[in-house]
Amino acid sequence: MFPETNPAPGFKMHPEHRVETRLHRGKVCVHADGTPIAETRYAVVVEETNHAPVYYIPFDDIDEQFLTPSNHVTRCPFKGKARYWNLKIGEHEIDNAVWAYETPYDEVLELAGLAAFFPNKVAIEVSAE
């Protein structure tokens, strides 16, 4: 039913590419149009070659009433297939503002059950403890 392993094909072809994850020690809050969307003390930070750090938040800490499924899908050779959601706040909809790797590759299994927000589409506040 489930594959025993889900290795990332990109790591074999690009051993110089780095994807590192760690728990963030502090709080991460997300707002869109001034509306609180998410708040957590259990974010995972992904630091990846040629990318700014990305904070992944547990779905349990996201107010899912604002999420509407998108048809947009992408594939990362290092993390897996990403599914997207729009944010709907009142009459305003922000397209493809949220993504998650529902079945991440083995090398980043800690991203399962977490979602990230595009910082150019929402306000993300990060504080240290």
KEVEXFI-988450 format. One record per residue (C-alpha): residue number from 1; residue in one letter; x, y, z. Coordinates in steps of 0.001 Angstrom, whole numbers, plus 524288, in hexadecimal, padded with zeros to 5 digits. Each point is the difference from the previous one (the first is absolute). Example, Ala and Ser with C-alpha at 12.3 -4.5 7.8 and 13.67 -1.06 7.14 Angstrom:
2
[site 1,'a',[8300C,7EE6C,81E78]];
[site 2,'s',[8055A,80D70,7FD6C]];
***
This chain:
129
[site 1,'m',[80000,80000,80000]];
[site 2,'f',[80A83,809F8,803FF]];
[site 3,'p',[80DA7,7FFB8,7FA5D]];
[site 4,'e',[80A5B,7FBA1,8098E]];
[site 5,'t',[808C3,80B1E,7FBE6]];
[site 6,'n',[7FE73,80C7C,7F83D]];
[site 7,'p',[80DFB,80463,7FCF9]];
[site 8,'a',[80267,80D39,7F9CA]];
[site 9,'p',[80573,7FEA7,7F240]];
[site 10,'g',[8062A,80D84,800B0]];
[site 11,'f',[809BE,7FCD1,80AB1]];
[site 12,'k',[8068E,7F58F,7F7B9]];
[site 13,'m',[80158,8092C,7F463]];
[site 14,'h',[8038B,80C17,807F7]];
[site 15,'p',[8082A,7FC12,80BDF]];
[site 16,'e',[80454,80E42,8018E]];
[site 17,'h',[7F1E1,80431,8029A]];
[site 18,'r',[7FCE8,801A2,80E64]];
[site 19,'v',[7F29D,7FECC,8065F]];
[site 20,'e',[800D8,800E9,80ECA]];
[site 21,'t',[7F4BF,80014,80999]];
[site 22,'r',[7FF62,803D1,80E44]];
[site 23,'l',[7F5D5,80394,80A09]];
[site 24,'h',[7FE63,80EA1,801B7]];
[site 25,'r',[801AA,80445,80E16]];
[site 26,'g',[7F5E8,80AB3,800C1]];
[site 27,'k',[7F2EF,803E3,7FA70]];
[site 28,'v',[7FB73,80180,7F1F5]];
[site 29,'c',[7F388,80796,7FCD1]];
[site 30,'v',[7F9AF,8019F,7F2B1]];
[site 31,'h',[7F63E,80AB8,7FC75]];
[site 32,'a',[7F927,802D6,7F333]];
[site 33,'d',[7F87D,80C9C,7FDE3]];
[site 34,'g',[801E3,80289,80E97]];
[site 35,'t',[7F93D,7F324,8037B]];
[site 36,'p',[8074B,7F5F4,8085B]];
[site 37,'i',[80188,7F37E,7F819]];
[site 38,'a',[809EA,7F816,807C5]];
[site 39,'e',[807D3,8005A,80C8F]];
[site 40,'t',[80967,7F5C0,804FA]];
[site 41,'r',[80B89,7FD05,808AA]];
[site 42,'y',[80276,7F370,7F84B]];
[site 43,'a',[804D6,8052E,7F2F2]];
[site 44,'v',[80A5A,7F8E4,7F839]];
[site 45,'v',[809C1,80890,7F8C7]];
[site 46,'v',[80515,7FB5B,7F2E4]];
[site 47,'e',[80CDE,805B2,7FB7B]];
[site 48,'e',[802B5,7FC5E,7F1FE]];
[site 49,'t',[80A9B,8038B,7F651]];
[site 50,'n',[7FC79,80C72,7F886]];
[site 51,'h',[7F373,8024C,807E2]];
[site 52,'a',[7FC46,80887,80B7D]];
[site 53,'p',[7FC41,7F876,80C5C]];
[site 54,'v',[7F1FF,7FAD7,7FFA9]];
[site 55,'y',[7F7C3,7FDB7,80C39]];
[site 56,'y',[7F6F9,7F43D,7FF5A]];
[site 57,'i',[7F487,80013,8097B]];
[site 58,'p',[7F801,7F45E,804E0]];
[site 59,'f',[7F274,7FF85,7F9D8]];
[site 60,'d',[7FAA4,7FF17,80DE0]];
[site 61,'d',[804DF,80DF9,8022A]];
[site 62,'i',[7F9F4,8057E,7F380]];
[site 63,'d',[7F213,8051F,7FFCB]];
[site 64,'e',[7FB91,7F748,7F4E3]];
[site 65,'q',[7F338,80774,7FDFE]];
[site 66,'f',[80805,80958,7F790]];
[site 67,'l',[805CE,7F556,7F74C]];
[site 68,'t',[7F9CF,7FC4E,7F312]];
[site 69,'p',[80644,7F56E,7F798]];
[site 70,'s',[80717,80448,7F3C1]];
[site 71,'n',[80254,7F7CD,7F3E2]];
[site 72,'h',[80E25,80488,7FFD0]];
[site 73,'v',[80A39,7F55D,80232]];
[site 74,'t',[80ECB,8007F,7FF04]];
[site 75,'r',[80AD9,7F645,801FF]];
[site 76,'c',[80CDC,80283,806E3]];
[site 77,'p',[80AE9,7F631,7FD4B]];
[site 78,'f',[80456,80150,80E3D]];
[site 79,'k',[7F324,80076,80791]];
[site 80,'g',[7F593,7F9B3,7F766]];
[site 81,'k',[7F2C5,80396,7FA47]];
[site 82,'a',[7FA27,80C84,8058A]];
[site 83,'r',[7F181,8028F,800D4]];
[site 84,'y',[7FAD7,80E00,80127]];
[site 85,'w',[7F4E2,80761,80671]];
[site 86,'n',[7FA68,80D90,7FE15]];
[site 87,'l',[7FCC7,808AB,80B93]];
[site 88,'k',[7F233,80571,80018]];
[site 89,'i',[7FDE5,80B65,80950]];
[site 90,'g',[7F27B,805B1,7FE22]];
[site 91,'e',[7FE9E,80305,7F190]];
[site 92,'h',[80EC0,80067,7FDBD]];
[site 93,'e',[806B1,7F3AB,7FB2E]];
[site 94,'i',[80ED2,7FECD,7FFC5]];
[site 95,'d',[803B6,7F5E8,7F5D4]];
[site 96,'n',[80988,7F524,80359]];
[site 97,'a',[8048A,80655,80CA5]];
[site 98,'v',[8023B,7F331,80755]];
[site 99,'w',[806BB,7F351,7FC5B]];
[site 100,'a',[8030C,7F2F4,80649]];
[site 101,'y',[80710,7F367,7FCC0]];
[site 102,'e',[7F5C3,7F603,803D9]];
[site 103,'t',[80946,7F4AE,7FD3C]];
[site 104,'p',[80D84,80613,80113]];
[site 105,'y',[80C0C,7F899,7FBE6]];
[site 106,'d',[806F8,7F7DB,80A57]];
[site 107,'e',[80A9F,80A48,801C3]];
[site 108,'v',[7F5F0,809F6,804D0]];
[site 109,'l',[7F595,7F79C,80686]];
[site 110,'e',[7FF02,80A29,80AD2]];
[site 111,'l',[7F83E,8088A,7F671]];
[site 112,'a',[7F460,7F69A,80010]];
[site 113,'g',[7F437,8069D,8062E]];
[site 114,'l',[805E1,80D96,7FE70]];
[site 115,'a',[7FD13,80B38,7F6BB]];
[site 116,'a',[80753,80C39,7FBD7]];
[site 117,'f',[7FB89,80D81,7FBB7]];
[site 118,'f',[8058B,808B2,7F560]];
[site 119,'p',[805B0,80C01,806DC]];
[site 120,'n',[7FC70,808B3,7F46E]];
[site 121,'k',[7F193,7FC65,801BF]];
[site 122,'v',[7FE74,80068,80EDE]];
[site 123,'a',[806A2,80629,80BC7]];
[site 124,'i',[808A9,7F67B,8076D]];
[site 125,'e',[804FC,80410,80D5F]];
[site 126,'v',[80B08,7F805,805BF]];
[site 127,'s',[804A3,801D8,80DE1]];
[site 128,'a',[80A82,7F91F,807CE]];
[site 129,'e',[7FDC1,7FAE7,80DAB]];
***
